[in-house]
Structure formats: C-alpha cells, structure tokens
Amino acid sequence: MLEDREIDAVLIATRHDLHADMVLRALHAGKHVLVEKPLCLNEAELARIQAFYDDRGDRGPVLLTGFNRRFSPAGRQIAELVADRAGPMMLTYRMNAGRLPAEHWTLGPQGGGRNIGEACHIYDLFTYLTNSRWRGVQVSTARPTTHYYTHRDNLVATVSFEDGSVGTLLYTALGSKKHPKEQMEVFVDGKAIALDDYMRVSVAGSRRPAVRSSVAEKGQLQEISIFADAILDGKPWPIPLWQQAQAMEIAFAVDQQLSVST
C-alpha cells in the first residue's frame, strides 16, 4: 500500500503499540497520516516522529493525531468564547471512564494504559484552549483496597501552562456508566462555561445562549473533514505538530508519576 503512488493518505487505527512505527513508515513513503490517538507510547517514539519534521517542517506530509474533541461543535464554541480572554483560565475536566477488565488490551503493553491511551484527549483539549506551552504537572491517585480497581485509572492530573492557566483532569473508573461520561467547566474573565457530555454548552456571565444537541458530538466527522481540507486545499495543519507532541509529553509526564506511586 505504501508503494502505491495512487494512495495519498492513510488512516491508522491499529492497537496503540503499532502507531509510531506505522506513522513513520507512512511519512517516509510520502503519505499524509491520520492516526488514532495516542500518537505514540513513549518519548523515544515521539522524538523519532519529531525528528522526521526537523528538516522538512510544513513541507512534509500532513500528520494528524485523532484528538477529535477539539474539533467538536462544543469544543469549537468554547474556543471562540475564550479566544479574546484577558487573563488565564481555570479548567476542570471530569471523565467518568468506567472500569475495564484487568486483561483488556488497553491496559497492557499494546495499549499503554488509559492515561496515555485516552486521557491524552484531554491534555490536547487543554492545549487547544490555552494555546500555551505546559510548565509542569502534579498527579494524585486514589488507592483502591482491592485489585478490582487500580490507581492508574483513578487519578487527578493538574497541568500548569506558561500563560498562567491551570487545567485539572479527574479521570476515574470508580463511577457508574449511567452518569454522563465527560463534563468540563472553564472559569475565565468573570465567565463560567460548562460542557455537559458534548451535548450542551452553557455560559454564565455572558449573553451567549446555551447550545444543545440531541446526541454527543465529539468531533470525529469534523476531524475527517478538516484532514481532507488540509490535503486537498493546502490549508494549515488541523493541529500544529507542537500541540500534538505536547499532549503526549503531558501524558508521559503523568505516567511517570503514576509509575513512581505504584
């Protein structure tokens, strides 16, 4: 497939441990790449991907990691609301992820764990909304008394950014799937913005009306469309490389602290 000159782009949706190698093989073959999150599983893989672009820059093939939440209608609306902010933000995100069986592939070497494999979505969303480099991260975990739950998917990660903003993710497997999976609050410039499971965005302290949807729209369709636009129309990358890398850097930093607290 990589040798076929009629193929311009590939979509990589394998298990996570194959992502980095497949991404690099496709890039070296001159193919544009949309790879499901995570982009890679460790810092060495990330460095290899970044090195590919060191001499090529934007002249290289388009690379897009599947951080779809930033492309959702709700994510875009929140970005518009904070685009002209005068000060930093406090962001709180709660992911009621639900428990996975201990033998699930996501939790093992093929998946890299739920922090790298799923929480990276939220590190990217924080990066998107702040448009700022990160400075540091602090991690706290719940300490389950049985092996039914683990501390690695029951965590609070607080990320500080150079613009003064702070983003806190509460990621837990302890809750009920009957409760909404994802909620976020953003406090900025006298406003409070609330996201409810990508079905509703409401704003206190502003005249902007609440936006509602009958289904959770998390941006997968928009992601595909903007990827195609970048290729066919020469539009800017959907996500700058530094932002894609930063989401993974934060995930790796969180994972390092999770390993230390074992």
C-alpha positions as CSV (number, residue, x, y, z in Angstrom):
1,M,0.0,0.0,0.0
2,L,2.8,2.4,0.9
3,E,4.4,1.8,-2.5
4,D,1.1,2.7,-4.4
5,R,1.5,6.2,-5.8
6,E,-2.2,6.5,-6.2
7,I,-2.7,6.5,-2.4
8,D,-2.2,9.9,-0.9
9,A,-3.2,9.4,2.7
10,V,-3.6,6.6,5.2
11,L,-5.7,6.2,8.4
12,I,-4.0,4.2,11.1
13,A,-6.4,2.7,13.6
14,T,-4.4,-0.3,15.0
15,R,-3.7,-1.0,18.6
16,H,-1.6,1.7,20.2
17,D,1.8,-0.1,20.2
18,L,1.9,-0.1,16.4
19,H,1.1,3.6,15.9
20,A,4.6,5.2,15.9
21,D,6.2,2.7,13.6
22,M,3.3,2.8,11.1
23,V,3.3,6.6,11.2
24,L,6.9,6.8,10.4
25,R,6.8,4.3,7.6
26,A,3.8,6.1,6.0
27,L,5.5,9.5,6.4
28,H,8.7,8.3,4.8
29,A,6.6,6.9,1.9
30,G,5.2,10.5,1.4
31,K,1.7,9.7,2.7
32,H,-0.4,12.1,4.7
33,V,-1.4,10.4,8.0
34,L,-4.4,10.4,10.3
35,V,-3.5,8.2,13.2
36,E,-5.9,7.4,16.1
37,K,-4.7,8.6,19.5
38,P,-2.3,8.2,21.0
39,L,0.4,9.3,18.6
40,C,2.9,7.0,20.3
41,L,3.6,5.3,23.6
42,N,6.9,6.7,24.8
43,E,9.3,9.6,24.5
44,A,11.7,7.8,22.2
45,E,8.9,7.2,19.6
46,L,7.8,10.8,19.9
47,A,11.4,12.0,19.3
48,R,11.7,9.9,16.1
49,I,8.4,11.4,14.7
50,Q,9.5,15.0,15.6
51,A,12.9,14.3,14.0
52,F,11.2,13.5,10.7
53,Y,10.0,17.1,10.5
54,D,13.1,18.8,11.8
55,D,14.4,19.4,8.2
56,R,11.0,19.3,6.4
57,G,8.7,21.5,8.5
58,D,5.4,22.2,6.9
59,R,6.7,20.8,3.6
60,G,6.3,17.3,5.0
61,P,3.2,15.2,4.7
62,V,0.3,16.3,7.0
63,L,0.2,14.5,10.3
64,L,-3.0,14.5,12.4
65,T,-3.4,12.6,15.7
66,G,-7.1,11.7,16.4
67,F,-7.7,14.3,19.1
68,N,-11.2,14.8,17.9
69,R,-12.7,16.6,20.9
70,R,-11.1,19.9,19.9
71,F,-13.0,19.6,16.6
72,S,-16.4,19.0,18.2
73,P,-19.0,21.8,17.9
74,A,-18.8,22.2,21.7
75,G,-15.0,22.4,21.7
76,R,-15.0,25.0,18.9
77,Q,-17.7,27.1,20.7
78,I,-15.7,27.1,23.9
79,A,-12.5,28.1,22.0
80,E,-14.4,31.0,20.5
81,L,-15.6,32.1,23.9
82,V,-12.1,32.2,25.3
83,A,-10.2,33.4,22.2
84,D,-10.1,37.1,23.3
85,R,-9.7,36.5,27.1
86,A,-7.7,39.0,29.1
87,G,-6.3,36.5,31.7
88,P,-5.6,32.9,32.4
89,M,-8.2,30.1,32.8
90,M,-9.1,27.5,35.4
91,L,-10.2,24.4,33.6
92,T,-11.7,21.4,35.3
93,Y,-12.5,18.2,33.4
94,R,-14.1,15.1,34.8
95,M,-14.0,11.8,32.8
96,N,-16.3,9.1,34.2
97,A,-14.5,6.5,32.1
98,G,-15.9,3.3,33.6
99,R,-14.0,0.2,34.6
100,L,-12.2,-2.1,32.1
101,P,-11.4,-5.8,32.9
102,A,-7.8,-6.2,34.1
103,E,-7.0,-8.3,31.0
104,H,-8.2,-5.7,28.5
105,W,-5.6,-4.9,25.8
106,T,-5.8,-1.1,26.5
107,L,-4.3,-1.7,30.0
108,G,-1.4,-3.8,28.7
109,P,1.6,-3.3,26.5
110,Q,-0.5,-3.0,23.4
111,G,-2.5,-0.1,24.8
112,G,-0.1,1.7,27.1
113,G,-2.8,2.3,29.8
114,R,-5.7,4.6,30.0
115,N,-3.7,7.7,30.8
116,I,-1.7,7.5,27.6
117,G,-4.4,5.9,25.6
118,E,-7.4,8.1,26.5
119,A,-6.6,10.9,28.9
120,C,-4.3,12.3,26.2
121,H,-7.5,13.6,24.6
122,I,-8.0,16.0,27.5
123,Y,-4.3,17.1,27.6
124,D,-4.8,18.1,23.9
125,L,-8.1,19.9,24.7
126,F,-6.3,21.9,27.4
127,T,-3.5,22.7,25.0
128,Y,-6.0,23.7,22.3
129,L,-7.9,26.1,24.6
130,T,-4.9,27.7,26.2
131,N,-2.7,27.7,23.1
132,S,0.1,27.7,25.5
133,R,3.1,25.6,26.4
134,W,2.9,23.5,29.5
135,R,5.2,24.1,32.5
136,G,4.6,21.1,34.8
137,V,2.1,18.5,36.1
138,Q,1.2,17.1,39.5
139,V,-0.6,13.8,39.9
140,S,-2.6,12.3,42.8
141,T,-4.3,8.9,42.7
142,A,-7.0,7.0,44.6
143,R,-5.6,3.9,46.3
144,P,-8.1,1.1,45.9
145,T,-8.1,-1.6,48.6
146,T,-8.7,-4.4,46.2
147,H,-7.3,-5.4,42.8
148,Y,-10.7,-4.8,41.1
149,Y,-9.7,-1.2,40.6
150,T,-6.2,0.3,40.2
151,H,-4.7,3.7,40.9
152,R,-3.6,4.0,37.2
153,D,-7.1,4.8,36.0
154,N,-8.3,6.7,39.1
155,L,-6.2,9.9,39.1
156,V,-6.2,13.6,39.2
157,A,-3.7,15.4,37.0
158,T,-3.2,19.1,37.3
159,V,-1.3,20.8,34.5
160,S,0.1,24.3,34.6
161,F,0.7,26.4,31.5
162,E,3.0,29.2,30.7
163,D,0.1,31.7,30.1
164,G,-0.9,31.2,33.8
165,S,-3.8,28.8,33.1
166,V,-4.3,25.6,35.1
167,G,-6.1,22.5,33.8
168,T,-7.2,19.7,36.1
169,L,-8.4,16.3,34.9
170,L,-10.2,13.9,37.2
171,Y,-10.2,10.5,35.5
172,T,-11.9,7.7,37.2
173,A,-13.1,4.1,36.7
174,L,-15.0,4.1,40.0
175,G,-18.3,5.6,38.8
176,S,-21.5,4.4,37.1
177,K,-21.9,4.3,33.3
178,K,-25.4,5.7,33.9
179,H,-23.8,9.0,34.8
180,P,-22.6,11.3,32.0
181,K,-19.1,10.4,30.9
182,E,-17.5,13.8,30.3
183,Q,-18.0,17.2,31.8
184,M,-15.9,20.4,31.9
185,E,-16.0,23.8,33.5
186,V,-13.9,26.8,32.4
187,F,-13.6,29.9,34.6
188,V,-12.2,33.0,32.9
189,D,-12.7,36.7,32.8
190,G,-15.8,36.6,35.1
191,K,-17.5,33.9,33.0
192,A,-18.2,30.2,33.8
193,I,-18.5,27.9,30.8
194,A,-19.9,24.4,31.3
195,L,-19.7,21.5,28.9
196,D,-22.1,18.6,29.5
197,D,-21.1,15.4,27.7
198,Y,-20.7,17.2,24.3
199,M,-24.4,17.7,24.2
200,R,-24.7,21.1,25.9
201,V,-22.6,24.2,26.4
202,S,-23.9,26.9,28.8
203,V,-22.3,30.2,29.8
204,A,-22.8,32.2,33.0
205,G,-21.7,35.8,32.9
206,S,-22.4,36.2,29.1
207,R,-25.4,36.7,26.9
208,R,-24.4,33.8,24.7
209,P,-27.3,31.3,24.7
210,A,-26.8,27.7,25.7
211,V,-26.1,25.3,22.8
212,R,-27.7,21.9,22.8
213,S,-27.5,18.7,20.7
214,S,-29.7,15.6,20.9
215,V,-26.5,13.4,20.6
216,A,-23.0,13.6,21.9
217,E,-20.9,15.1,19.1
218,K,-17.3,14.6,19.8
219,G,-15.8,15.8,16.6
220,Q,-15.0,12.6,14.7
221,L,-16.7,13.7,11.5
222,Q,-15.3,17.2,11.6
223,E,-11.8,15.7,12.1
224,I,-12.0,13.7,8.9
225,S,-13.3,16.7,7.0
226,I,-10.6,19.1,8.2
227,F,-7.9,16.5,7.5
228,A,-9.2,16.2,3.9
229,D,-9.2,20.1,3.6
230,A,-5.6,20.3,4.7
231,I,-4.6,17.8,2.0
232,L,-6.8,18.9,-0.9
233,D,-6.8,22.6,-0.4
234,G,-3.4,23.2,1.2
235,K,-4.9,24.6,4.4
236,P,-2.9,24.7,7.6
237,W,-2.4,21.5,9.6
238,P,-5.5,20.7,11.7
239,I,-3.3,20.5,14.8
240,P,0.2,22.1,14.8
241,L,2.9,19.5,15.5
242,W,4.0,21.1,18.7
243,Q,0.5,20.7,20.1
244,Q,0.2,17.1,19.1
245,A,3.6,16.5,20.7
246,Q,2.6,18.4,23.9
247,A,-0.4,16.3,24.6
248,M,1.8,13.2,24.5
249,E,4.5,14.9,26.6
250,I,2.0,15.7,29.3
251,A,0.7,12.1,29.2
252,F,4.2,10.7,29.5
253,A,4.9,13.0,32.5
254,V,1.7,11.9,34.2
255,D,2.5,8.2,33.5
256,Q,6.0,8.7,35.1
257,Q,4.4,9.9,38.3
258,L,1.9,7.0,38.2
259,S,4.7,4.6,38.0
260,V,6.5,6.2,40.9
261,S,3.4,5.9,43.0
262,T,2.9,2.2,42.4
